[in-house]
């Protein structure tokens, strides 16, 4: 699944969309059920407090 994600990222970046920003990360030992709360807290929560 990680390989597919990175391939998808490469395909999107190759299209050179002007305002497209992608940052793909892999968090070891996390799955779909456990990553979402951590993602929201770590990557979205900081941005929400700035609004």
N, C-alpha and C positions, 0 to 999 in steps of 0.2 A: 504494500500500500504506500509506503514512503517513496518508493521509486516512482510510482505513478504520480504522486503529488509533485515531485521535483520535475518530472517530464512535462506535466501540465504547466507548471510555472515557467519552464523554458519556452514552451510553445506560446504562452501569452506574452512573455517578454520579447520574443522574436518578432511580434507584430508591431512593436514600437509605438504603442499607444501613448500619446503625449502625457496624460495625467495618471497613468497606471503606476502604482507603487506596490510591490509585493515583497514580503519578507516571510519566507517559510522557515520554520524551525522544527526540530524534532526534540521532544522532551522524553528522555529515556524512562522506561518503566511506567508509562502512563498509557491508558487506553481511552476509548471513546467515552466511557462512563466516568472516568476520573479526571480527564483533562479539562473538560468544559468549565467546571467551577474554578479550577486553578487559572485557566486562561482568562476568564472574566475578571477575576481578582487581580491578576498580575498585569494584563495587557490592556484591558478595557477600563477597568476601574480608575486607573490613574488619569486617563483622558476625560472621563466623566466628571471628575472633580474640578477640572479646569474650566468647565462650561459655566 
